[in-house]
Amino acid sequence: MGVNHCVAHIEIGCLESGFADPVTVYVSGGNTQIIAYAGNRFRTFGETLDIAIGNMLDTFGRAVGMRFPAGPRVEKEAKKGKEYHTLPYSVKGMDLSYSGMLTAAKKLHTTGVPLEDVCFSVQETSFGMLAEISERAIAHTKKKELLLTGGVARNNRLTEILRGVAERHDAQFHRVSPPLAGDQGAMIAWTGILQHQAGDNLAISESHVLPKWRTDDQDIVWRAS
C-alpha cells in the first residue's frame, strides 16, 4: 500500500473524531498546512513558506537550552508568561512564515527578556497566524468540521485558540488524542486499510520511498468526490 504520511495524519483524525469532511490544521516538526478535501484530493489551502511550526519551536528551544522536543517545555514556560513582546507576524495571503519570528524570539532572549515571556509571545504569535488562515479556509469552504492533527496538536493553547475559531463558524472541533498526534503506525495501518478496500494497491516491485510526496499529490480514491 502506497500510504502518504500526511494523508494518514488526516485519516486517523477523521477515524477518531467521526468527521467526514473537515478543514484540517496539520502541524508537526516537518509540516504546517491547512488542508481541505476537494476534487478527489486533499488540497493545501495554506502552508508555511519556510520552516514548519514544530521545527521553529524545537530550534528556538535548542537555542535557549531546552532538550528535544522543545514544544512541551515552551508550552510550560508560556503558561508563566505575563508580558507579550511583539514578534514578526508573517501571514502572506493563505501562507505563513516562521523564520523571521524565530530570529526575533532568539534575540529577545539574548537581550534579557524572561524566558517565560518569550515563550508566551512565541505561542501567541505563531498560533494566531495559524488561526487566521484556518478561519479563512473555513469561511471559504463552508465546511462544518475543524480537525487539529500532527505532533504540535498536543499543545493545549493552540487547541484552545482553534476551538474558538470553530465556535465562531458554528463548526465542530476535534484535536487528535496525544497518542495519535505524533507519528505512529496506527495512522499508516488505517489509511492502508482504506486504500486496500478501495482497490488502491501497489506492487512491491513498484514501491519506493517518496520523501517529498505532498499531501495534495495523491488521488484519494476511497472518498466520494
N, C-alpha and C positions, 0 to 999 in steps of 0.2 A: 504494500500500500504506500503510495507516494503522499505522505502526510505533510502539509505545510505547517510549520511550527506556530506561526502567528494565527492562522485559522484555527488551530487546535485550542489556543487560549480562548478564542471566542466561543467555540462549540462546547467546551467544558463549562463555561459560564452559563450558556443557554441551557445546558442539561440541568445544572444545579438550580437555576432560577425559574425554569419553566418558560423563559422568554422565547418568543417565536421570531421576532424581528426588531432587535434593539439597535440603537446607536451605541457603539462600543468605544469606551475610552481604554485603550490598551497602553499601559505604561510599565516599562521594565528597564533593565540595565542597558538593553540594546535597542529598544523601540519606544517611540512615543507617537501614537497615531489615534486619530478619530475616524472610526470606520462605520459604514452602514451598507447593508446589502441592497443591491440594485442591479438588474440586468445580468443575473447569473454569476455575479462576482461580489466579493466584499470590497466595496470601493473606499479608497482613502480620501476622506473629506479634508483632512488637515494632518500635518505631521511636523516633526522637528526638522529644521533645515541644517542642523549641525549635530549636536550630541543629544542622546536620549536623557530623559529626566533622571533615571536611575544612575546613569553614568555620571551626570552632573553632581548628584548627591554624594556618590562614592568618591569622586575626585576631590570635591570640597572637603569631605571627611578626612581623606588621607592627608590633605594639606594642613589640617588643624590637629592632626594626631589621633584620629579615630581609626579603629580597626574596620576591616571589611566584613560584612557590608555596613556602610555608614548610615543608611536610611533610618533604621530604628533608633540609633543614637541621636541623629539630627532631630527626629520627632520628639524624643525625650527632652532634649535641651530646649527645643522650641516651646514646649509647654511652660517653661520657666521664664520665657522671654516677656518683657514688658514694654519695650520700645521698638517701634518699627523704623527701620532705616531704608530710605529709598534705594532701590536697585533697578537696573535696566529692565523695563517691561517690554519685551520684544515680540509683539504679535504682528504678523505681516499677512493680512488677509485671513486665510484659514490655517496658516502655518505659524510656527513659532521658533524662537532661537534661544538657547540657554548659555551659550559660551560667554557672552558679554556679562551676564548676571553672575556666572561662576567667577570670572576675573574680579568683578567688583566686590563680591562677597569675600573672597580671599583677602582683598585689600582692606576691607573693613576690619577683618580680624587682626591684621598686622598693625593697624593703627590704634588698637586698644579697645575696640568696641567689644563688650562682653559677648562670649560665645553664644549664650542663650538668646541674646538679641539678634545676632547674626543669623542663627538658625531659624528664629521666628520670622525674620524678614525674608529669608530664602524660601521658606514654605509658603508664606502668604503670597509672595510674588509669583513663584513658579506655578502654584496651584491656581491662582487667579487667572493666569494665562490659559491654563487648560480649561478652566470653567468657561472662559469667554468663547473659545472656539467650539466647545461642546454644546454650549447654548445655541450658537449659530447653526450647528448641524441639526439639532432637534427642531429649531424653528423652520429650517429649510425642508427637512424630510417629513415633518409632521408625524414622526414615529412617537409611540407612547411608551417606550421602554428605554431605559438608560442602564447600560452594563459597564461596570468597572472591573477590569481584569489585568493580569500581569503582576509581577513581583511588587511593584510600588503600590498596588491596590491594598496592601496591608496597612497603609497609613490611614489612621483614623481622621486626621484633619482633612485630607483630600476627600475621604468618604463623606464627611460632613458637608463640605462645600458642594460636591456633585449631587448629593441628595437634595440640597436646596435648589439646584438647577432643575432637577426633575420635578420637584414640587411646583415650581413656578410655571411649568408647562404641563401640569396635570399628567405627568408620566410616572410610571412605576420605576423604582430604582433597585438595583441589586449589586452588591460588592461580593465578589467570589470569596469564599471562606479561605482563611490563611493557608491550609494545606494544598489548596488548588490555585493559589495566587502565583507562586513561583513555577519554575519549570518542573514538570513531573510526568511520569509515564501514563497516568490516567487520561490526560488530555490527548495524548497521541493514540492510545488504545481506542478511546471513544470515537475520535474522528476517523480512525481506521475502520471501525465498525460501520459508521455512517457511509463511508465511501464503498466498502465491500457490499453493503446492502444495495447500493445504487449501481453496482457493477463497475465501479471505477477502480479497476485492478491494474497492476503494473508488474510485468515480468521482471524477475530478479536480474536477468541479464541486461535489462534496460534501465535499471535503477542506479542512481548515484546521488551524492550529496550536492545540494544546491544552496550554498551558504547565503546567497543574496536573493533567494526566492521570495519576492514580495507578497504581501497579503493579497494584493489585487491582481496578481499574475495567474491565479488558478481559477479555472471554471468550477463552480460549485454545483455539481450535477445532482446532489442529493437534496437540494432545496428547490421549491417551486419558484418560477420566475415571476 
